């Protein structure tokens, strides 16, 4: 009988304690959740607002997503601290615990922190901009954006690649489109029986007919190597960076067809074998 009377008493006691907890902390919990929900929304909106302002001010597009991300997470951290304060948690003690936990987490996530620090360096030193074609971190592509932890590249065949920022900053960076002009480096082989001056004159005629080539610096046509099967000429005109590939493809075809028309041979590798008679 004692056990049967104790059970309702225990249940009643638990309900009373629950009601007391709800009356004391329930409102605080609701307010804290509202702070988290509304604060997160405001942090995102403020980040987007900052991004729009930066766009209107013609800020470098590469800075916008990076800055938005940092602002959003900083504001979110303030919101979390405010929510914990609303719950009555001692913020000073919490920050001390958070600092110790942050150290442990930082050691565990050192690669992510390295990527973040590398992202800051990429923004500060501005090795490339959005739209530049680069080789970075062992990958080539057009820069789409720099995020907090990685950089997005789009390859010529439209694949998206996410390269860790630390991988970029710790390796060489080649910015192919940084300058307005580029030099084409073509190699044209002619037969040893062909006249070098005539071949150079024919190639010069092809270059003169190409309106997309730049006059300054002047194109260079010179013998670069006496190969095993051919005399190799280097052809080095200059073009606008944006026209590099179209001009290269067109020039290679025009040089080949024009040399054929002029009877100048572009030889293929060959080997002469001499058989010694055993008799």
C-alpha positions as CSV (number, residue, x, y, z in Angstrom):
1,X,0.0,0.0,0.0
2,X,2.9,2.3,0.8
3,X,4.3,1.7,-2.7
4,X,1.0,2.6,-4.3
5,X,0.7,5.8,-2.4
6,X,4.4,6.8,-3.0
7,X,4.0,6.5,-6.8
8,X,1.3,9.2,-7.2
9,X,3.2,11.4,-4.8
10,X,6.4,11.1,-6.8
11,X,4.6,11.8,-10.0
12,X,2.9,14.8,-8.5
13,X,6.3,16.0,-7.2
14,X,7.9,15.7,-10.6
15,X,5.0,17.6,-12.2
16,X,5.3,20.3,-9.7
17,X,9.0,20.6,-10.3
18,X,8.4,20.6,-14.1
19,X,5.8,23.4,-13.8
20,X,8.1,25.4,-11.6
21,X,10.9,24.9,-14.1
22,X,8.7,26.0,-16.9
23,X,7.4,29.0,-15.0
24,X,11.0,30.0,-14.2
25,X,12.8,29.1,-17.4
26,X,10.1,28.4,-20.0
27,X,9.8,32.0,-21.1
28,X,13.5,32.4,-21.2
29,X,13.8,29.3,-23.4
30,X,11.2,30.6,-25.8
31,X,12.9,34.1,-25.9
32,X,16.3,32.4,-26.4
33,X,15.0,30.3,-29.3
34,X,13.4,33.4,-30.8
35,X,16.7,35.3,-30.5
36,X,18.4,32.4,-32.4
37,X,15.8,32.2,-35.1
38,X,15.4,35.9,-35.7
39,X,19.1,36.6,-35.2
40,X,20.1,34.0,-37.8
41,X,17.7,35.6,-40.3
42,X,19.0,39.1,-39.5
43,X,22.6,38.0,-39.8
44,X,21.9,36.5,-43.3
45,X,20.0,39.6,-44.4
46,X,22.7,42.0,-43.2
47,X,25.3,39.9,-45.0
48,X,23.2,40.1,-48.2
49,X,22.7,43.8,-47.7
50,X,26.4,44.3,-47.4
51,X,26.9,42.3,-50.5
52,X,24.5,44.5,-52.5
53,X,26.2,47.7,-51.2
54,X,29.6,46.3,-52.2
55,X,28.2,45.5,-55.7
56,X,26.9,49.1,-56.1
57,X,30.3,50.5,-55.0
58,X,31.9,48.3,-57.7
59,X,34.0,46.4,-55.2
60,X,36.0,43.5,-56.7
61,X,33.5,40.6,-57.1
62,X,36.0,38.2,-55.5
63,X,35.7,40.1,-52.2
64,X,31.9,40.0,-51.9
65,X,31.1,36.3,-51.1
66,X,34.1,36.1,-48.8
67,X,33.1,39.2,-46.8
68,X,29.5,38.2,-46.6
69,X,30.5,34.8,-45.1
70,X,32.7,36.4,-42.5
71,X,30.1,39.0,-41.5
72,X,27.3,36.3,-41.3
73,X,29.3,34.0,-39.0
74,X,30.5,36.9,-36.8
75,X,26.9,38.1,-36.3
76,X,25.8,34.5,-35.7
77,X,28.3,34.2,-32.9
78,X,26.9,37.4,-31.2
79,X,23.4,36.0,-31.5
80,X,24.4,32.7,-29.9
81,X,26.1,34.6,-27.0
82,X,22.9,36.7,-26.6
83,X,20.7,33.6,-26.5
84,X,22.8,32.0,-23.9
85,X,22.7,35.1,-21.8
86,X,19.0,35.1,-22.0
87,X,18.9,31.6,-20.5
88,X,20.8,32.9,-17.5
89,X,24.1,31.2,-18.4
90,X,27.2,33.0,-17.0
91,X,28.7,34.4,-20.3
92,X,32.1,34.9,-18.7
93,X,32.4,31.4,-17.6
94,X,30.9,30.2,-20.9
95,X,33.4,32.2,-22.9
96,X,36.3,30.7,-20.8
97,X,34.9,27.2,-21.5
98,X,34.4,28.1,-25.1
99,X,37.9,29.3,-25.4
100,X,39.3,26.1,-24.1
101,X,37.0,24.1,-26.3
102,X,37.9,26.3,-29.2
103,X,41.6,25.5,-28.7
104,X,40.9,21.8,-28.8
105,X,38.6,22.2,-31.8
106,X,41.2,24.4,-33.5
107,X,43.8,21.7,-33.1
108,X,41.4,19.1,-34.5
109,X,40.4,21.4,-37.4
110,X,43.8,22.9,-38.2
111,X,43.4,22.1,-41.9
112,X,40.1,24.1,-42.0
113,X,41.7,27.0,-40.1
114,X,44.6,26.8,-42.5
115,X,42.2,27.1,-45.4
116,X,40.5,30.1,-43.8
117,X,43.8,31.9,-43.2
118,X,44.8,31.1,-46.8
119,X,41.5,32.5,-48.0
120,X,42.3,35.8,-46.2
121,X,45.7,35.9,-47.8
122,X,44.2,35.3,-51.3
123,X,41.8,38.2,-50.7
124,X,44.6,40.5,-49.4
125,X,47.2,39.8,-52.0
126,X,44.7,39.4,-54.9
127,X,46.7,36.9,-57.0
128,X,43.7,36.6,-59.2
129,X,40.2,38.0,-59.8
130,X,36.8,36.5,-60.7
131,X,36.9,35.5,-64.4
132,X,40.7,35.0,-64.5
133,X,41.9,31.7,-65.9
134,X,44.5,30.2,-63.5
135,X,46.5,27.2,-62.6
136,X,46.3,26.9,-58.8
137,X,46.6,24.0,-56.5
138,X,47.5,21.7,-59.4
139,X,44.2,22.5,-61.1
140,X,43.4,24.8,-64.0
141,X,40.1,26.7,-64.6
142,X,38.3,30.0,-64.5
143,X,37.9,31.6,-61.1
144,X,34.2,31.7,-60.1
145,X,34.5,32.7,-56.5
146,X,36.7,32.5,-53.3
147,X,34.8,31.1,-50.3
148,X,36.0,31.0,-46.7
149,X,37.6,27.6,-47.1
150,X,37.9,26.9,-50.8
151,X,38.0,28.5,-54.2
152,X,35.6,27.5,-57.0
153,X,37.1,27.0,-60.5
154,X,35.2,26.1,-63.7
155,X,37.2,24.0,-66.2
156,X,36.9,24.7,-70.0
157,X,34.7,21.6,-70.3
158,X,32.3,23.1,-67.7
159,X,33.3,21.1,-64.6
160,X,33.2,22.8,-61.3
161,X,36.2,22.1,-59.0
162,X,36.5,23.2,-55.4
163,X,40.2,23.7,-54.5
164,X,41.2,24.1,-50.8
165,X,42.6,27.6,-50.2
166,X,45.7,26.2,-48.4
167,X,46.5,24.1,-51.4
168,X,46.5,27.2,-53.6
169,X,48.5,29.4,-51.3
170,X,51.2,26.7,-50.7
171,X,51.8,26.1,-54.4
172,X,52.7,28.2,-57.4
173,X,49.9,30.2,-58.9
174,X,49.8,30.8,-62.7
175,X,47.4,33.6,-63.7
176,X,47.1,33.0,-67.4
177,X,44.8,36.0,-68.1
178,X,46.4,38.5,-65.8
179,X,47.9,40.6,-68.6
180,X,46.1,42.0,-71.6
181,X,48.5,40.4,-74.2
182,X,50.1,37.0,-74.7
183,X,52.7,35.5,-77.0
184,X,51.9,32.6,-79.2
185,X,54.8,30.0,-79.3
186,X,54.4,27.9,-82.4
187,X,57.0,25.5,-83.8
188,X,57.0,24.7,-87.5
189,X,59.3,22.0,-88.9
190,X,60.5,22.1,-92.6
191,X,62.6,19.7,-94.6
192,X,66.4,20.0,-94.8
193,X,65.9,20.3,-98.6
194,X,63.7,23.4,-98.3
195,X,64.9,27.0,-98.4
196,X,64.8,28.5,-94.9
197,X,64.5,32.1,-96.1
198,X,61.6,31.2,-98.4
199,X,59.8,29.3,-95.7
200,X,60.2,32.3,-93.3
201,X,58.9,34.6,-96.0
202,X,55.8,32.4,-96.5
203,X,55.1,32.2,-92.8
204,X,55.5,36.0,-92.5
205,X,53.0,36.4,-95.3
206,X,50.5,34.3,-93.2
207,X,51.2,36.5,-90.1
208,X,50.8,39.7,-92.1
209,X,47.4,38.6,-93.3
210,X,46.1,37.9,-89.8
211,X,44.5,41.1,-88.5
212,X,44.2,39.9,-84.9
213,X,48.0,39.8,-84.4
214,X,49.6,42.8,-82.7
215,X,52.2,45.0,-84.4
216,X,54.1,45.7,-81.2
217,X,56.0,43.6,-80.2
218,X,56.8,42.4,-83.7
219,X,56.5,38.7,-84.5
220,X,59.6,36.6,-84.4
221,X,60.4,33.9,-87.0
222,X,63.7,32.2,-86.4
223,X,65.5,28.8,-86.6
224,X,65.3,27.2,-83.1
225,X,66.6,23.7,-83.7
226,X,68.2,21.4,-86.2
227,X,66.2,18.3,-85.4
228,X,66.7,14.7,-86.5
229,X,64.2,15.0,-89.3
230,X,63.5,18.7,-89.7
231,X,64.7,22.2,-89.4
232,X,62.5,23.7,-86.7
233,X,61.3,27.3,-86.9
234,X,59.8,29.2,-83.9
235,X,56.9,31.5,-84.8
236,X,56.2,34.0,-82.0
237,X,53.5,36.6,-82.7
238,X,51.6,38.5,-80.0
239,X,47.8,38.6,-79.5
240,X,45.2,39.9,-77.1
241,X,44.8,37.4,-74.3
242,X,41.1,37.0,-75.0
243,X,41.9,35.9,-78.6
244,X,44.8,33.5,-77.8
245,X,43.2,30.2,-78.6
246,X,41.2,31.2,-81.7
247,X,44.2,32.8,-83.3
248,X,46.5,29.9,-82.4
249,X,44.2,27.3,-84.0
250,X,43.7,29.5,-87.1
251,X,47.4,30.2,-87.5
252,X,48.4,26.6,-87.3
253,X,45.9,25.6,-90.0
254,X,46.8,28.5,-92.3
255,X,50.5,28.0,-92.0
256,X,50.1,24.3,-92.8
257,X,47.9,24.8,-95.8
258,X,50.0,27.7,-97.1
259,X,53.3,25.8,-96.9
260,X,51.6,22.9,-98.7
261,X,50.5,25.2,-101.5
262,X,54.1,26.6,-101.8
263,X,55.6,23.1,-102.0
264,X,57.4,23.4,-98.6
265,X,57.4,20.1,-96.8
266,X,56.6,19.6,-93.1
267,X,58.4,16.3,-92.6
268,X,57.5,13.5,-90.2
269,X,60.0,11.6,-88.2
270,X,61.8,9.0,-90.3
271,X,64.9,6.8,-90.0
272,X,67.2,5.6,-92.8
273,X,68.3,2.0,-92.3
274,X,71.4,0.8,-94.2
275,X,71.7,-3.0,-94.7
276,X,75.3,-4.3,-94.8
277,X,75.8,-7.3,-97.1
278,X,77.3,-10.3,-95.4
279,X,78.8,-11.7,-98.6
